[in-house]
């Protein structure tokens, strides 16, 4: 029997102020959908932190339950693709943005948002990866599609202590790449080395001291998670036929750069969007993460917390004190 009420972390607005609290919600509070899922694990992403603190560019209406990632078990389904008891995950689309998300014990979503978990990948591991891991893996795939292989030379990862950055370092190292990890958190340098980085540099070492249109070619590929001046410098320092991916905007939402690296070195700038990727693409990426691309040291960068401790994790993320991945264990 399906419980009529469930716990969820709800964000409420009072004028310009926003607050978070665990509340009892009812099934009727969930939107219509094909698949009802009992959530056992979720995660915390930067977009969740924005939603949880009232960013109307992410979430339009409140009260709201964030959580763009969720994993658990199918309770009921009107789609033949899923049966009660199936282990599944939902990552991206509108989940946790304008649809009640994974910070609640139950979600109801369209069937084409749901991914069956590959054999060997638990709900907890799926959320250890989450949208961040899917984005990191898709970034690595873009490098490979552009011909960047381990023999090509060093790959730079910016924002390397964040969720996407940390996982990108680990996946690249697992595949045999020479990884140069850039971060402003010097206390995390030893961990980045443990996770597979060949070299760790400060974020200031990424920024160009020169305003020349072209810089000394250093990187065969770049996975950028911060954008702004860091992305500009990385582009100008990328080797001929290199590939640069971008997926974040912590430093800035704007990019001012030169066209010369594109037309004189033939480099490629590839945006990465896992939120709206097709279900087939998501399944492909998740299968890679469950098998050959699953880093041996995944547990070293995963922290767990309960719903009650999410607000402090959100505050840490927005203040730049958060690192790695935080998996939420729901009761």
N, C-alpha and C positions, 0 to 999 in steps of 0.2 A: 504494500500500500504506500502511496506517495503522501508524504507529510504535507499538510496544508500550509505550514509556516516553515521558514528557514532563516538562518542567520546571514546577514550581509553587512559589510562595512559601507555605510551610507554617508555621502558628502551632502551637506545641506548649506544653503545660502541664506544669509540674513543681512540684507543690504549689500555692502561691499565685503562682508566677512564670510568666511567659509569654515565649516567645522566637520570633523569626521567622528563617527560613533558606530558601534555595532548595534544593529537594530533587528527586530523580527520583521520579516517581510512575508507576503503571501504569494502563492502561486499566481493569483490574478494580477499581481504587480508586474509579472513578466510579460513581455510582448508575445504575440502569436509567433509560432515557428514550428518547424518540422520535428526537431529533436530536443528532448528535455534531458539535460545532463546533470548528474550529481558531481560537483567539483570537489576533488580531493586536494589538488595543488594548483597554485597560481604563481605569479611572480610580480616583481616590481620593475617597471621600465620608466624611462624618463617621461614618456607620454602619459603614463599613469600618474606620475608625480604632478604633472601639469593639470591633469583632470581633477586630481584630488585637492588642488588648491585654487580651483575656480577659473582656469584658463578657458575662456569662451571660444577660443580658436580650436580647442580640442573637444570640449563638451558644451553644447548649447544650453541645455536645460538641467536644472537641479530641482529636487534631490536626485542623486545619481550614484550608482555603484561602479567604480572604475575596475580595471583589470583587463588588459588587451590580450592576455594569455590565460588559458584555462585548460586543465586536463582532469579526466575522471572517467566516469562510467555512465553509459546510456541508461536512463530510467525508462523512457518510452520514445517511440519514433513512429511517425506516419510514413517514413521513407523506407523502402525495401533495402536500401543500402546499409542500414544500421538496425541492430537488434538490441533489446535490453541486455545489459551485461557487457556490451562491447567496450573495450578500452579506447578512448578517443581523446583528441585535443582540438582546441580551437585557438588559432593565433592570427590576429589581424582582422581584416575587414572592418566592420563597425563595432565589434565587441569592445566593451569598456570605454567607448567614446560617446556614442549616443544610444547605445544599447547596453542594458545592465551586464556587467562583466564578471570576471573571474574572482573578484573579491566578495563573492556571495556563494553560498553552498549549492545553489541551483542556477542554471542558465537555460534559456530556451532560444534556439537559433535556427536559421535555415539549414537544410541538409548539406548544401554545397559549401558551407563554412567548416564542416566537420571533417577531420582527418583521422582515419583509423591508425592507432599507434603501431608502428612496425614491431615485429617480434624482437624481443630483447631490449626494448626501450620502455622503461617504466614511466608512469605519470610524473614521478618526481624528476627523472632524468629529462623528460620532455620539457618540463618547466625550467630545469637548470639551463637548457638551451633557450627555449622560448623564442619570441620574436628576435631577440638579440642574437641568439645562436643561428637562427635561420638567416638573418641579415649577414652575419659574419661568413657563413658558409656560401651564401649567394655571392658575396664579394670575392671569395676565393675562386668560385666557379667562373666569375667574370674575368679574373686574371688568367685562368687557364684557357678560357675561350679566346682570349686575346694573344695566346702564345707565350705567356709568362710561365716558365717552368723553373724548378729549383736551380737548374744550371744557368738561368738567365742572370742571376745576381741578386743582391739584397732587396728585400721587400720591406718598405716602411709601413708601420702601423701607428697612426696618431691616436691620442686618447686611449692609450693601451691599457689603462687600468679600469676603464669603463666596461660595461657588459659586453658590447659588441667588440671592443678592442681586445679585451682579455681573451675572448673566445677565438678571435681571428688569429692572435698570436699562437694559441694552442693548436688550432687546426693547421695553420701553415707549418708549424714545427713538426707536427705529426706526419705531414706529407713531405718533409725533407727540405723545406725552404730555409734560407738564411734570413732570419727575421730581425729587423731593427725596430725595437719598441720605443716609442716616444711618449713621455708622461711628465706631468708637473708634480707628481707625488713621489718625491725621492725616497720616502720610506717604503715604497712598494717595489723599488728596483730589484731587490733580491728575489721577491716572489716572481717577477716577470722573467728573471733568469731561470728560476726553477720551472716555470711553465713552458720554457723552450726558446726564449729570445736569445739570439746569438750576441746581441748588443743592446744595451738600454741607454737612451739619451734623454736629456731634459727637453721639454717642449720648446725652450728657447733655442735649442740647437737646430730645430727644424726651420725656424724663421730666418729668412735671408737677411744678411747684413747689407746686401746690395739691392738697389732697385733696378738692376739690369733686367732686361726682358728674358734673358737666358742665363741660367746658372750652371755650374759644373754638374755634369750628369752623374747622379749618385744612385738612383733607384730604378730597378727594373720594373717595379710595380709599387703601388701605394694603396693601402686601405685607409681612407681618411674618415674619421668619425666626428670631426670638430668644425671643419670648414673655415671660412674667413681667411685671414692672412696665412694660416698654416697650410691650407689647401693651395693657395696661390704659390707659396714657396715650394711646395712639393711638386706642383706641376712644372715649375721652371727648372727643377732639379731632376726630372725624370729622363731616363735614357731613351734613345731612339726606339720607336715602336713599343714603348712601355704602355702600361695600362694603369689608370688611376680610378679608383672607385670612391664614391662619396655617398654617405648615408645619414650624416648628422649635421647639426647646426648649433652646437653649443657655443662656438666662438662668434658666429655671425650667420645671418640668413643671406648675406650678400657676398658675391665673389667679384673682386676686381683683379684682373690678371692680364697677361699678354697673350696674343694669338700666336706668337712665334713658336713656342714649343709644339703647337699643333701642326703648323705648316712646315717647320724646319726639322722637327724630330719625328713627326708622324705619330704623336702619342694619342691615346684615347682617354676621354673622361666619361665614365659610366656611372650613372645614378643607379642606386639600389633601392627598390621598393618591395619589401616583403608583405606589407600590409594588404595590398590588393592583388598579389600574385595569384595565379590560377591554382585551384586545388591540386592539379596534376604536378605543377611546379613545387608546391609545398610538400607533397608526398615524396617527390624525388629528393628534395633537400633533406627531409627528415629521415629518409631511408639511409642516405649517406652518413648522417650523424649517428644513426643507430649502429652502423657497421664500420666501414673502413675509416671514416673521418671522426670517430668518437675518441676524443683525447684521453689518454691514460690517466692524466692528472686532473680530470674534471672536478673531482670532489674538493680539490685544494682551493678552488675559488668560489665555492658555493656556500652560502649561509642560509639558514632557515629561520623563519619566525612565524608567529601566530598572527591572526588578524589583529589582535589587540596591540601588537608592536609595529604595525604598518606605519602609523603616523610618524614615529621617530625615524623610520627608514626613509620615508618620503622627505623629511626635513634634511637628513644627511645627504640624500641625492641632490636636492636643490641647492645645498650649500657647498657641493663639491667634495664632501667627505665620504661619499659612498664609493665602493669599488667592488668589482666582481659581480656575482649574481646573487640575488636574494629570492629564495623560493618560499612561498607562503604555504603553510600546511593548514588546511581547513579542517575543523572538527567534524 
